[in-house]
Amino acid sequence: MRGMSLQGTDAYRDDDTTLPALVVRAVAAARAHGFAHSCRPEQGRLLHLLAAGAPHAIAETGTGCGVGLAWLASGARPGTRLVGVERDAERVRVAREVFRGHTGVDILHGDWRRVEELGPYDLLVLDGGGQAKGDGAADPVRLLTPGGTLVVDDFTPATTWPPRFEGAPDHPRLHWLEHPALHTTELRLAPDLAALVGTRLRDRSDRSDRRERPDRRDRSDRRD
């Protein structure tokens, strides 16, 4: 079965002293805005961990009010560029306010496909678009560096093979688990929550020297 963090914002406790300060700020902004669908703490801690292994660029679709991106930014190495994409203009405004003063973080307004403008990335989180759940599927070959990591959030844990959703094979989940360019596994984060984590496989056409990649830093300041 597939799911989403319907009450993800409410899963955060005000007395949780283990939360990064930027996450606390983003959660407060989401609550003030009435946005309930933030990534849950279990998802956030996974993103925080994976961000530390992404040396150059990280992106997220479905940024909302910035909670997931705050987890990523809090775990990322100094100098790592982060890109968030959100289709709701008001949520973009809220998220940009959360990250005001944080250089290297760009939040783009528009469809999830805007993430393609600044790739490829070392870590790509599909949390709102591009998940193969009805609005298209992101292309990991185009959007990930060789060896880069893909995360697809908001699944309920699979209990059968093939995984099923509403009595039929769960094709979005199978899309990633069987993708020929990825080595993907499902991680159970809570009894009712799972994420798919994949690594982009290398092939002979991949160039090992990142310096040969097109320099897209001149586009990193694009907003709308």
PyMOL commands that place a pseudoatom at each C-alpha (Angstrom):
pseudoatom trace, name=CA, resn=MET, resi=1, chain=A, elem=C, hetatm=0, pos=[0.000, 0.000, 0.000]
pseudoatom trace, name=CA, resn=ARG, resi=2, chain=A, elem=C, hetatm=0, pos=[0.991, 3.606, -0.551]
pseudoatom trace, name=CA, resn=GLY, resi=3, chain=A, elem=C, hetatm=0, pos=[0.445, 6.426, 1.902]
pseudoatom trace, name=CA, resn=MET, resi=4, chain=A, elem=C, hetatm=0, pos=[1.324, 9.997, 2.708]
pseudoatom trace, name=CA, resn=SER, resi=5, chain=A, elem=C, hetatm=0, pos=[2.127, 11.976, 5.838]
pseudoatom trace, name=CA, resn=LEU, resi=6, chain=A, elem=C, hetatm=0, pos=[-1.395, 13.280, 6.354]
pseudoatom trace, name=CA, resn=GLN, resi=7, chain=A, elem=C, hetatm=0, pos=[-0.614, 14.503, 9.866]
pseudoatom trace, name=CA, resn=GLY, resi=8, chain=A, elem=C, hetatm=0, pos=[3.155, 14.729, 9.600]
pseudoatom trace, name=CA, resn=THR, resi=9, chain=A, elem=C, hetatm=0, pos=[3.345, 18.200, 11.117]
pseudoatom trace, name=CA, resn=ASP, resi=10, chain=A, elem=C, hetatm=0, pos=[1.454, 17.040, 14.214]
pseudoatom trace, name=CA, resn=ALA, resi=11, chain=A, elem=C, hetatm=0, pos=[3.986, 14.221, 14.751]
pseudoatom trace, name=CA, resn=TYR, resi=12, chain=A, elem=C, hetatm=0, pos=[6.530, 16.736, 16.096]
pseudoatom trace, name=CA, resn=ARG, resi=13, chain=A, elem=C, hetatm=0, pos=[6.631, 17.326, 19.852]
pseudoatom trace, name=CA, resn=ASP, resi=14, chain=A, elem=C, hetatm=0, pos=[7.444, 20.774, 21.130]
pseudoatom trace, name=CA, resn=ASP, resi=15, chain=A, elem=C, hetatm=0, pos=[9.587, 19.271, 23.907]
pseudoatom trace, name=CA, resn=ASP, resi=16, chain=A, elem=C, hetatm=0, pos=[11.804, 17.217, 21.547]
pseudoatom trace, name=CA, resn=THR, resi=17, chain=A, elem=C, hetatm=0, pos=[15.243, 18.682, 22.199]
pseudoatom trace, name=CA, resn=THR, resi=18, chain=A, elem=C, hetatm=0, pos=[16.865, 16.437, 19.583]
pseudoatom trace, name=CA, resn=LEU, resi=19, chain=A, elem=C, hetatm=0, pos=[15.381, 18.353, 16.651]
pseudoatom trace, name=CA, resn=PRO, resi=20, chain=A, elem=C, hetatm=0, pos=[17.772, 20.608, 14.700]
pseudoatom trace, name=CA, resn=ALA, resi=21, chain=A, elem=C, hetatm=0, pos=[17.014, 24.289, 15.183]
pseudoatom trace, name=CA, resn=LEU, resi=22, chain=A, elem=C, hetatm=0, pos=[16.162, 24.790, 11.509]
pseudoatom trace, name=CA, resn=VAL, resi=23, chain=A, elem=C, hetatm=0, pos=[13.646, 21.924, 11.670]
pseudoatom trace, name=CA, resn=VAL, resi=24, chain=A, elem=C, hetatm=0, pos=[12.003, 23.510, 14.719]
pseudoatom trace, name=CA, resn=ARG, resi=25, chain=A, elem=C, hetatm=0, pos=[11.696, 26.755, 12.774]
pseudoatom trace, name=CA, resn=ALA, resi=26, chain=A, elem=C, hetatm=0, pos=[10.179, 24.993, 9.751]
pseudoatom trace, name=CA, resn=VAL, resi=27, chain=A, elem=C, hetatm=0, pos=[7.687, 23.023, 11.863]
pseudoatom trace, name=CA, resn=ALA, resi=28, chain=A, elem=C, hetatm=0, pos=[6.564, 26.241, 13.565]
pseudoatom trace, name=CA, resn=ALA, resi=29, chain=A, elem=C, hetatm=0, pos=[6.063, 27.856, 10.155]
pseudoatom trace, name=CA, resn=ALA, resi=30, chain=A, elem=C, hetatm=0, pos=[4.065, 24.853, 8.905]
pseudoatom trace, name=CA, resn=ARG, resi=31, chain=A, elem=C, hetatm=0, pos=[1.808, 24.982, 11.963]
pseudoatom trace, name=CA, resn=ALA, resi=32, chain=A, elem=C, hetatm=0, pos=[1.284, 28.714, 11.632]
pseudoatom trace, name=CA, resn=HIS, resi=33, chain=A, elem=C, hetatm=0, pos=[0.363, 28.236, 7.985]
pseudoatom trace, name=CA, resn=GLY, resi=34, chain=A, elem=C, hetatm=0, pos=[-1.968, 25.321, 8.747]
pseudoatom trace, name=CA, resn=PHE, resi=35, chain=A, elem=C, hetatm=0, pos=[0.057, 22.896, 6.637]
pseudoatom trace, name=CA, resn=ALA, resi=36, chain=A, elem=C, hetatm=0, pos=[-0.411, 19.342, 7.955]
pseudoatom trace, name=CA, resn=HIS, resi=37, chain=A, elem=C, hetatm=0, pos=[1.573, 17.299, 5.440]
pseudoatom trace, name=CA, resn=SER, resi=38, chain=A, elem=C, hetatm=0, pos=[5.181, 17.848, 6.536]
pseudoatom trace, name=CA, resn=CYS, resi=39, chain=A, elem=C, hetatm=0, pos=[7.477, 14.840, 6.474]
pseudoatom trace, name=CA, resn=ARG, resi=40, chain=A, elem=C, hetatm=0, pos=[7.362, 12.895, 9.723]
pseudoatom trace, name=CA, resn=PRO, resi=41, chain=A, elem=C, hetatm=0, pos=[10.330, 12.866, 12.138]
pseudoatom trace, name=CA, resn=GLU, resi=42, chain=A, elem=C, hetatm=0, pos=[11.190, 9.299, 11.104]
pseudoatom trace, name=CA, resn=GLN, resi=43, chain=A, elem=C, hetatm=0, pos=[11.516, 10.411, 7.494]
pseudoatom trace, name=CA, resn=GLY, resi=44, chain=A, elem=C, hetatm=0, pos=[13.395, 13.530, 8.504]
pseudoatom trace, name=CA, resn=ARG, resi=45, chain=A, elem=C, hetatm=0, pos=[16.048, 11.627, 10.411]
pseudoatom trace, name=CA, resn=LEU, resi=46, chain=A, elem=C, hetatm=0, pos=[16.649, 9.428, 7.365]
pseudoatom trace, name=CA, resn=LEU, resi=47, chain=A, elem=C, hetatm=0, pos=[17.039, 12.526, 5.183]
pseudoatom trace, name=CA, resn=HIS, resi=48, chain=A, elem=C, hetatm=0, pos=[19.384, 14.089, 7.738]
pseudoatom trace, name=CA, resn=LEU, resi=49, chain=A, elem=C, hetatm=0, pos=[21.603, 11.006, 7.614]
pseudoatom trace, name=CA, resn=LEU, resi=50, chain=A, elem=C, hetatm=0, pos=[21.645, 10.699, 3.829]
pseudoatom trace, name=CA, resn=ALA, resi=51, chain=A, elem=C, hetatm=0, pos=[22.354, 14.405, 3.327]
pseudoatom trace, name=CA, resn=ALA, resi=52, chain=A, elem=C, hetatm=0, pos=[25.730, 14.000, 5.019]
pseudoatom trace, name=CA, resn=GLY, resi=53, chain=A, elem=C, hetatm=0, pos=[26.799, 11.706, 2.181]
pseudoatom trace, name=CA, resn=ALA, resi=54, chain=A, elem=C, hetatm=0, pos=[25.863, 14.130, -0.615]
pseudoatom trace, name=CA, resn=PRO, resi=55, chain=A, elem=C, hetatm=0, pos=[28.951, 16.248, -1.279]
pseudoatom trace, name=CA, resn=HIS, resi=56, chain=A, elem=C, hetatm=0, pos=[27.706, 18.735, -3.860]
pseudoatom trace, name=CA, resn=ALA, resi=57, chain=A, elem=C, hetatm=0, pos=[23.972, 18.996, -4.579]
pseudoatom trace, name=CA, resn=ILE, resi=58, chain=A, elem=C, hetatm=0, pos=[20.664, 17.890, -3.026]
pseudoatom trace, name=CA, resn=ALA, resi=59, chain=A, elem=C, hetatm=0, pos=[17.123, 18.407, -4.307]
pseudoatom trace, name=CA, resn=GLU, resi=60, chain=A, elem=C, hetatm=0, pos=[13.604, 17.774, -3.040]
pseudoatom trace, name=CA, resn=THR, resi=61, chain=A, elem=C, hetatm=0, pos=[10.213, 17.884, -4.739]
pseudoatom trace, name=CA, resn=GLY, resi=62, chain=A, elem=C, hetatm=0, pos=[7.141, 18.811, -2.720]
pseudoatom trace, name=CA, resn=THR, resi=63, chain=A, elem=C, hetatm=0, pos=[8.968, 21.102, -0.296]
pseudoatom trace, name=CA, resn=GLY, resi=64, chain=A, elem=C, hetatm=0, pos=[5.788, 22.328, 1.407]
pseudoatom trace, name=CA, resn=CYS, resi=65, chain=A, elem=C, hetatm=0, pos=[6.727, 24.758, 4.166]
pseudoatom trace, name=CA, resn=GLY, resi=66, chain=A, elem=C, hetatm=0, pos=[10.283, 23.444, 4.309]
pseudoatom trace, name=CA, resn=VAL, resi=67, chain=A, elem=C, hetatm=0, pos=[10.381, 20.782, 7.035]
pseudoatom trace, name=CA, resn=GLY, resi=68, chain=A, elem=C, hetatm=0, pos=[11.970, 18.059, 4.918]
pseudoatom trace, name=CA, resn=LEU, resi=69, chain=A, elem=C, hetatm=0, pos=[14.364, 20.543, 3.344]
pseudoatom trace, name=CA, resn=ALA, resi=70, chain=A, elem=C, hetatm=0, pos=[15.302, 21.732, 6.833]
pseudoatom trace, name=CA, resn=TRP, resi=71, chain=A, elem=C, hetatm=0, pos=[16.257, 18.165, 7.780]
pseudoatom trace, name=CA, resn=LEU, resi=72, chain=A, elem=C, hetatm=0, pos=[18.362, 17.944, 4.631]
pseudoatom trace, name=CA, resn=ALA, resi=73, chain=A, elem=C, hetatm=0, pos=[20.030, 21.319, 5.182]
pseudoatom trace, name=CA, resn=SER, resi=74, chain=A, elem=C, hetatm=0, pos=[20.777, 20.455, 8.814]
pseudoatom trace, name=CA, resn=GLY, resi=75, chain=A, elem=C, hetatm=0, pos=[22.561, 17.255, 7.791]
pseudoatom trace, name=CA, resn=ALA, resi=76, chain=A, elem=C, hetatm=0, pos=[24.341, 18.517, 4.680]
pseudoatom trace, name=CA, resn=ARG, resi=77, chain=A, elem=C, hetatm=0, pos=[28.022, 19.306, 4.495]
pseudoatom trace, name=CA, resn=PRO, resi=78, chain=A, elem=C, hetatm=0, pos=[29.124, 22.951, 4.345]
pseudoatom trace, name=CA, resn=GLY, resi=79, chain=A, elem=C, hetatm=0, pos=[29.017, 24.195, 0.770]
pseudoatom trace, name=CA, resn=THR, resi=80, chain=A, elem=C, hetatm=0, pos=[26.399, 21.704, -0.437]
pseudoatom trace, name=CA, resn=ARG, resi=81, chain=A, elem=C, hetatm=0, pos=[23.774, 23.292, -2.684]
pseudoatom trace, name=CA, resn=LEU, resi=82, chain=A, elem=C, hetatm=0, pos=[20.122, 22.512, -1.878]
pseudoatom trace, name=CA, resn=VAL, resi=83, chain=A, elem=C, hetatm=0, pos=[17.127, 22.951, -4.160]
pseudoatom trace, name=CA, resn=GLY, resi=84, chain=A, elem=C, hetatm=0, pos=[13.472, 22.645, -3.186]
pseudoatom trace, name=CA, resn=VAL, resi=85, chain=A, elem=C, hetatm=0, pos=[10.515, 22.712, -5.576]
pseudoatom trace, name=CA, resn=GLU, resi=86, chain=A, elem=C, hetatm=0, pos=[6.978, 23.560, -4.464]
pseudoatom trace, name=CA, resn=ARG, resi=87, chain=A, elem=C, hetatm=0, pos=[3.934, 24.250, -6.647]
pseudoatom trace, name=CA, resn=ASP, resi=88, chain=A, elem=C, hetatm=0, pos=[1.919, 26.292, -4.114]
pseudoatom trace, name=CA, resn=ALA, resi=89, chain=A, elem=C, hetatm=0, pos=[2.973, 29.946, -4.181]
pseudoatom trace, name=CA, resn=GLU, resi=90, chain=A, elem=C, hetatm=0, pos=[2.080, 30.690, -0.558]
pseudoatom trace, name=CA, resn=ARG, resi=91, chain=A, elem=C, hetatm=0, pos=[4.005, 27.679, 0.718]
pseudoatom trace, name=CA, resn=VAL, resi=92, chain=A, elem=C, hetatm=0, pos=[6.979, 28.821, -1.355]
pseudoatom trace, name=CA, resn=ARG, resi=93, chain=A, elem=C, hetatm=0, pos=[6.811, 32.166, 0.418]
pseudoatom trace, name=CA, resn=VAL, resi=94, chain=A, elem=C, hetatm=0, pos=[6.672, 30.492, 3.832]
pseudoatom trace, name=CA, resn=ALA, resi=95, chain=A, elem=C, hetatm=0, pos=[9.571, 28.154, 3.046]
pseudoatom trace, name=CA, resn=ARG, resi=96, chain=A, elem=C, hetatm=0, pos=[11.737, 30.981, 1.712]
pseudoatom trace, name=CA, resn=GLU, resi=97, chain=A, elem=C, hetatm=0, pos=[11.163, 32.838, 4.962]
pseudoatom trace, name=CA, resn=VAL, resi=98, chain=A, elem=C, hetatm=0, pos=[12.255, 29.746, 6.923]
pseudoatom trace, name=CA, resn=PHE, resi=99, chain=A, elem=C, hetatm=0, pos=[15.535, 29.692, 4.981]
pseudoatom trace, name=CA, resn=ARG, resi=100, chain=A, elem=C, hetatm=0, pos=[16.084, 33.432, 4.931]
pseudoatom trace, name=CA, resn=GLY, resi=101, chain=A, elem=C, hetatm=0, pos=[19.784, 34.020, 5.529]
pseudoatom trace, name=CA, resn=HIS, resi=102, chain=A, elem=C, hetatm=0, pos=[20.776, 30.468, 4.590]
pseudoatom trace, name=CA, resn=THR, resi=103, chain=A, elem=C, hetatm=0, pos=[22.976, 30.718, 1.517]
pseudoatom trace, name=CA, resn=GLY, resi=104, chain=A, elem=C, hetatm=0, pos=[23.058, 27.815, -0.889]
pseudoatom trace, name=CA, resn=VAL, resi=105, chain=A, elem=C, hetatm=0, pos=[19.329, 27.019, -0.535]
pseudoatom trace, name=CA, resn=ASP, resi=106, chain=A, elem=C, hetatm=0, pos=[17.031, 27.757, -3.484]
pseudoatom trace, name=CA, resn=ILE, resi=107, chain=A, elem=C, hetatm=0, pos=[13.270, 27.173, -3.403]
pseudoatom trace, name=CA, resn=LEU, resi=108, chain=A, elem=C, hetatm=0, pos=[11.661, 27.158, -6.827]
pseudoatom trace, name=CA, resn=HIS, resi=109, chain=A, elem=C, hetatm=0, pos=[7.984, 27.747, -7.481]
pseudoatom trace, name=CA, resn=GLY, resi=110, chain=A, elem=C, hetatm=0, pos=[6.358, 25.384, -9.951]
pseudoatom trace, name=CA, resn=ASP, resi=111, chain=A, elem=C, hetatm=0, pos=[5.751, 21.837, -11.058]
pseudoatom trace, name=CA, resn=TRP, resi=112, chain=A, elem=C, hetatm=0, pos=[8.107, 19.134, -9.780]
pseudoatom trace, name=CA, resn=ARG, resi=113, chain=A, elem=C, hetatm=0, pos=[9.815, 19.079, -13.181]
pseudoatom trace, name=CA, resn=ARG, resi=114, chain=A, elem=C, hetatm=0, pos=[11.594, 22.308, -12.301]
pseudoatom trace, name=CA, resn=VAL, resi=115, chain=A, elem=C, hetatm=0, pos=[13.985, 20.121, -10.366]
pseudoatom trace, name=CA, resn=GLU, resi=116, chain=A, elem=C, hetatm=0, pos=[15.471, 19.219, -13.751]
pseudoatom trace, name=CA, resn=GLU, resi=117, chain=A, elem=C, hetatm=0, pos=[16.792, 22.764, -14.197]
pseudoatom trace, name=CA, resn=LEU, resi=118, chain=A, elem=C, hetatm=0, pos=[19.668, 22.456, -11.739]
pseudoatom trace, name=CA, resn=GLY, resi=119, chain=A, elem=C, hetatm=0, pos=[20.561, 18.755, -11.766]
pseudoatom trace, name=CA, resn=PRO, resi=120, chain=A, elem=C, hetatm=0, pos=[22.161, 16.351, -11.595]
pseudoatom trace, name=CA, resn=TYR, resi=121, chain=A, elem=C, hetatm=0, pos=[22.185, 15.772, -7.842]
pseudoatom trace, name=CA, resn=ASP, resi=122, chain=A, elem=C, hetatm=0, pos=[23.975, 13.544, -5.366]
pseudoatom trace, name=CA, resn=LEU, resi=123, chain=A, elem=C, hetatm=0, pos=[20.710, 13.100, -3.436]
pseudoatom trace, name=CA, resn=LEU, resi=124, chain=A, elem=C, hetatm=0, pos=[17.191, 13.510, -4.818]
pseudoatom trace, name=CA, resn=VAL, resi=125, chain=A, elem=C, hetatm=0, pos=[14.131, 13.264, -2.554]
pseudoatom trace, name=CA, resn=LEU, resi=126, chain=A, elem=C, hetatm=0, pos=[10.780, 12.760, -4.269]
pseudoatom trace, name=CA, resn=ASP, resi=127, chain=A, elem=C, hetatm=0, pos=[8.198, 13.844, -1.722]
pseudoatom trace, name=CA, resn=GLY, resi=128, chain=A, elem=C, hetatm=0, pos=[5.712, 15.611, -3.977]
pseudoatom trace, name=CA, resn=GLY, resi=129, chain=A, elem=C, hetatm=0, pos=[5.861, 14.842, -7.668]
pseudoatom trace, name=CA, resn=GLY, resi=130, chain=A, elem=C, hetatm=0, pos=[7.939, 12.634, -9.870]
pseudoatom trace, name=CA, resn=GLN, resi=131, chain=A, elem=C, hetatm=0, pos=[7.154, 9.542, -7.787]
pseudoatom trace, name=CA, resn=ALA, resi=132, chain=A, elem=C, hetatm=0, pos=[5.424, 7.586, -10.600]
pseudoatom trace, name=CA, resn=LYS, resi=133, chain=A, elem=C, hetatm=0, pos=[2.150, 7.909, -8.685]
pseudoatom trace, name=CA, resn=GLY, resi=134, chain=A, elem=C, hetatm=0, pos=[0.211, 9.526, -11.514]
pseudoatom trace, name=CA, resn=ASP, resi=135, chain=A, elem=C, hetatm=0, pos=[2.086, 12.725, -12.355]
pseudoatom trace, name=CA, resn=GLY, resi=136, chain=A, elem=C, hetatm=0, pos=[5.078, 11.236, -14.131]
pseudoatom trace, name=CA, resn=ALA, resi=137, chain=A, elem=C, hetatm=0, pos=[8.322, 9.722, -12.934]
pseudoatom trace, name=CA, resn=ALA, resi=138, chain=A, elem=C, hetatm=0, pos=[11.644, 11.454, -12.434]
pseudoatom trace, name=CA, resn=ASP, resi=139, chain=A, elem=C, hetatm=0, pos=[14.493, 10.061, -14.518]
pseudoatom trace, name=CA, resn=PRO, resi=140, chain=A, elem=C, hetatm=0, pos=[17.332, 8.957, -12.206]
pseudoatom trace, name=CA, resn=VAL, resi=141, chain=A, elem=C, hetatm=0, pos=[19.796, 8.728, -15.093]
pseudoatom trace, name=CA, resn=ARG, resi=142, chain=A, elem=C, hetatm=0, pos=[19.325, 12.415, -15.884]
pseudoatom trace, name=CA, resn=LEU, resi=143, chain=A, elem=C, hetatm=0, pos=[18.840, 13.684, -12.350]
pseudoatom trace, name=CA, resn=LEU, resi=144, chain=A, elem=C, hetatm=0, pos=[21.355, 11.683, -10.311]
pseudoatom trace, name=CA, resn=THR, resi=145, chain=A, elem=C, hetatm=0, pos=[25.117, 11.607, -10.439]
pseudoatom trace, name=CA, resn=PRO, resi=146, chain=A, elem=C, hetatm=0, pos=[26.596, 8.101, -10.817]
pseudoatom trace, name=CA, resn=GLY, resi=147, chain=A, elem=C, hetatm=0, pos=[26.318, 6.510, -7.384]
pseudoatom trace, name=CA, resn=GLY, resi=148, chain=A, elem=C, hetatm=0, pos=[23.800, 9.164, -6.311]
pseudoatom trace, name=CA, resn=THR, resi=149, chain=A, elem=C, hetatm=0, pos=[20.887, 8.387, -3.998]
pseudoatom trace, name=CA, resn=LEU, resi=150, chain=A, elem=C, hetatm=0, pos=[17.152, 8.549, -4.671]
pseudoatom trace, name=CA, resn=VAL, resi=151, chain=A, elem=C, hetatm=0, pos=[14.542, 8.635, -1.876]
pseudoatom trace, name=CA, resn=VAL, resi=152, chain=A, elem=C, hetatm=0, pos=[10.829, 8.150, -2.495]
pseudoatom trace, name=CA, resn=ASP, resi=153, chain=A, elem=C, hetatm=0, pos=[8.817, 8.937, 0.648]
pseudoatom trace, name=CA, resn=ASP, resi=154, chain=A, elem=C, hetatm=0, pos=[5.380, 8.087, 2.006]
pseudoatom trace, name=CA, resn=PHE, resi=155, chain=A, elem=C, hetatm=0, pos=[4.764, 4.402, 1.484]
pseudoatom trace, name=CA, resn=THR, resi=156, chain=A, elem=C, hetatm=0, pos=[3.171, 2.033, 3.935]
pseudoatom trace, name=CA, resn=PRO, resi=157, chain=A, elem=C, hetatm=0, pos=[5.366, -1.040, 4.536]
pseudoatom trace, name=CA, resn=ALA, resi=158, chain=A, elem=C, hetatm=0, pos=[4.935, -3.827, 2.007]
pseudoatom trace, name=CA, resn=THR, resi=159, chain=A, elem=C, hetatm=0, pos=[3.724, -7.167, 3.356]
pseudoatom trace, name=CA, resn=THR, resi=160, chain=A, elem=C, hetatm=0, pos=[3.506, -9.136, 0.085]
pseudoatom trace, name=CA, resn=TRP, resi=161, chain=A, elem=C, hetatm=0, pos=[5.450, -9.693, -3.097]
pseudoatom trace, name=CA, resn=PRO, resi=162, chain=A, elem=C, hetatm=0, pos=[4.673, -8.199, -5.411]
pseudoatom trace, name=CA, resn=PRO, resi=163, chain=A, elem=C, hetatm=0, pos=[3.587, -5.282, -3.217]
pseudoatom trace, name=CA, resn=ARG, resi=164, chain=A, elem=C, hetatm=0, pos=[-0.087, -4.466, -3.633]
pseudoatom trace, name=CA, resn=PHE, resi=165, chain=A, elem=C, hetatm=0, pos=[-2.258, -1.355, -3.447]
pseudoatom trace, name=CA, resn=GLU, resi=166, chain=A, elem=C, hetatm=0, pos=[-6.048, -1.546, -3.359]
pseudoatom trace, name=CA, resn=GLY, resi=167, chain=A, elem=C, hetatm=0, pos=[-5.922, -5.196, -4.384]
pseudoatom trace, name=CA, resn=ALA, resi=168, chain=A, elem=C, hetatm=0, pos=[-3.657, -4.725, -7.423]
pseudoatom trace, name=CA, resn=PRO, resi=169, chain=A, elem=C, hetatm=0, pos=[0.123, -4.697, -7.896]
pseudoatom trace, name=CA, resn=ASP, resi=170, chain=A, elem=C, hetatm=0, pos=[1.600, -1.443, -6.600]
pseudoatom trace, name=CA, resn=HIS, resi=171, chain=A, elem=C, hetatm=0, pos=[3.088, -0.237, -9.864]
pseudoatom trace, name=CA, resn=PRO, resi=172, chain=A, elem=C, hetatm=0, pos=[4.666, 2.997, -8.547]
pseudoatom trace, name=CA, resn=ARG, resi=173, chain=A, elem=C, hetatm=0, pos=[6.564, 1.053, -5.898]
pseudoatom trace, name=CA, resn=LEU, resi=174, chain=A, elem=C, hetatm=0, pos=[7.561, -1.608, -8.430]
pseudoatom trace, name=CA, resn=HIS, resi=175, chain=A, elem=C, hetatm=0, pos=[8.712, 1.126, -10.818]
pseudoatom trace, name=CA, resn=TRP, resi=176, chain=A, elem=C, hetatm=0, pos=[11.501, 2.036, -8.402]
pseudoatom trace, name=CA, resn=LEU, resi=177, chain=A, elem=C, hetatm=0, pos=[12.243, -1.401, -6.973]
pseudoatom trace, name=CA, resn=GLU, resi=178, chain=A, elem=C, hetatm=0, pos=[12.737, -2.817, -10.473]
pseudoatom trace, name=CA, resn=HIS, resi=179, chain=A, elem=C, hetatm=0, pos=[14.227, 0.247, -12.193]
pseudoatom trace, name=CA, resn=PRO, resi=180, chain=A, elem=C, hetatm=0, pos=[17.177, -0.892, -14.327]
pseudoatom trace, name=CA, resn=ALA, resi=181, chain=A, elem=C, hetatm=0, pos=[19.288, 2.170, -13.456]
pseudoatom trace, name=CA, resn=LEU, resi=182, chain=A, elem=C, hetatm=0, pos=[18.854, 1.782, -9.692]
pseudoatom trace, name=CA, resn=HIS, resi=183, chain=A, elem=C, hetatm=0, pos=[19.586, -0.620, -6.894]
pseudoatom trace, name=CA, resn=THR, resi=184, chain=A, elem=C, hetatm=0, pos=[16.615, 0.054, -4.614]
pseudoatom trace, name=CA, resn=THR, resi=185, chain=A, elem=C, hetatm=0, pos=[15.405, -1.275, -1.295]
pseudoatom trace, name=CA, resn=GLU, resi=186, chain=A, elem=C, hetatm=0, pos=[12.514, -0.494, 1.023]
pseudoatom trace, name=CA, resn=LEU, resi=187, chain=A, elem=C, hetatm=0, pos=[13.283, 0.791, 4.517]
pseudoatom trace, name=CA, resn=ARG, resi=188, chain=A, elem=C, hetatm=0, pos=[10.646, 0.484, 7.230]
pseudoatom trace, name=CA, resn=LEU, resi=189, chain=A, elem=C, hetatm=0, pos=[10.792, 3.673, 9.299]
pseudoatom trace, name=CA, resn=ALA, resi=190, chain=A, elem=C, hetatm=0, pos=[7.774, 2.965, 11.534]
pseudoatom trace, name=CA, resn=PRO, resi=191, chain=A, elem=C, hetatm=0, pos=[5.076, 0.282, 11.696]
pseudoatom trace, name=CA, resn=ASP, resi=192, chain=A, elem=C, hetatm=0, pos=[2.995, 2.381, 9.276]
pseudoatom trace, name=CA, resn=LEU, resi=193, chain=A, elem=C, hetatm=0, pos=[5.710, 4.153, 7.290]
pseudoatom trace, name=CA, resn=ALA, resi=194, chain=A, elem=C, hetatm=0, pos=[8.338, 3.139, 4.733]
pseudoatom trace, name=CA, resn=ALA, resi=195, chain=A, elem=C, hetatm=0, pos=[10.609, 4.824, 2.209]
pseudoatom trace, name=CA, resn=LEU, resi=196, chain=A, elem=C, hetatm=0, pos=[12.318, 3.541, -0.900]
pseudoatom trace, name=CA, resn=VAL, resi=197, chain=A, elem=C, hetatm=0, pos=[16.045, 4.272, -1.139]
pseudoatom trace, name=CA, resn=GLY, resi=198, chain=A, elem=C, hetatm=0, pos=[17.909, 3.638, -4.379]
pseudoatom trace, name=CA, resn=THR, resi=199, chain=A, elem=C, hetatm=0, pos=[21.455, 4.086, -5.640]
pseudoatom trace, name=CA, resn=ARG, resi=200, chain=A, elem=C, hetatm=0, pos=[22.048, 5.004, -9.249]
pseudoatom trace, name=CA, resn=LEU, resi=201, chain=A, elem=C, hetatm=0, pos=[24.158, 2.311, -10.878]
pseudoatom trace, name=CA, resn=ARG, resi=202, chain=A, elem=C, hetatm=0, pos=[27.240, 3.290, -12.840]
pseudoatom trace, name=CA, resn=ASP, resi=203, chain=A, elem=C, hetatm=0, pos=[27.725, 2.348, -16.476]
pseudoatom trace, name=CA, resn=ARG, resi=204, chain=A, elem=C, hetatm=0, pos=[30.500, 2.731, -19.018]
pseudoatom trace, name=CA, resn=SER, resi=205, chain=A, elem=C, hetatm=0, pos=[29.164, 6.042, -20.270]
pseudoatom trace, name=CA, resn=ASP, resi=206, chain=A, elem=C, hetatm=0, pos=[29.512, 7.672, -16.848]
pseudoatom trace, name=CA, resn=ARG, resi=207, chain=A, elem=C, hetatm=0, pos=[32.427, 10.050, -16.521]
pseudoatom trace, name=CA, resn=SER, resi=208, chain=A, elem=C, hetatm=0, pos=[34.258, 9.803, -13.229]
pseudoatom trace, name=CA, resn=ASP, resi=209, chain=A, elem=C, hetatm=0, pos=[35.437, 13.430, -13.164]
pseudoatom trace, name=CA, resn=ARG, resi=210, chain=A, elem=C, hetatm=0, pos=[32.639, 15.737, -11.959]
pseudoatom trace, name=CA, resn=ARG, resi=211, chain=A, elem=C, hetatm=0, pos=[34.577, 18.708, -13.324]
pseudoatom trace, name=CA, resn=GLU, resi=212, chain=A, elem=C, hetatm=0, pos=[33.530, 17.674, -16.824]
pseudoatom trace, name=CA, resn=ARG, resi=213, chain=A, elem=C, hetatm=0, pos=[29.863, 18.227, -15.978]
pseudoatom trace, name=CA, resn=PRO, resi=214, chain=A, elem=C, hetatm=0, pos=[28.232, 21.467, -17.193]
pseudoatom trace, name=CA, resn=ASP, resi=215, chain=A, elem=C, hetatm=0, pos=[28.541, 24.239, -14.648]
pseudoatom trace, name=CA, resn=ARG, resi=216, chain=A, elem=C, hetatm=0, pos=[24.983, 25.295, -13.769]
pseudoatom trace, name=CA, resn=ARG, resi=217, chain=A, elem=C, hetatm=0, pos=[25.800, 27.552, -10.868]
pseudoatom trace, name=CA, resn=ASP, resi=218, chain=A, elem=C, hetatm=0, pos=[24.830, 30.568, -12.949]
pseudoatom trace, name=CA, resn=ARG, resi=219, chain=A, elem=C, hetatm=0, pos=[21.213, 29.314, -12.782]
pseudoatom trace, name=CA, resn=SER, resi=220, chain=A, elem=C, hetatm=0, pos=[21.123, 28.637, -9.047]
pseudoatom trace, name=CA, resn=ASP, resi=221, chain=A, elem=C, hetatm=0, pos=[19.583, 31.994, -8.240]
pseudoatom trace, name=CA, resn=ARG, resi=222, chain=A, elem=C, hetatm=0, pos=[16.460, 31.378, -10.346]
pseudoatom trace, name=CA, resn=ARG, resi=223, chain=A, elem=C, hetatm=0, pos=[13.288, 31.788, -8.358]
pseudoatom trace, name=CA, resn=ASP, resi=224, chain=A, elem=C, hetatm=0, pos=[10.086, 31.870, -10.423]
for i in range(1, 224): cmd.bond("trace and resi %d" % i, "trace and resi %d" % (i + 1))
show_as sticks, trace
zoom trace
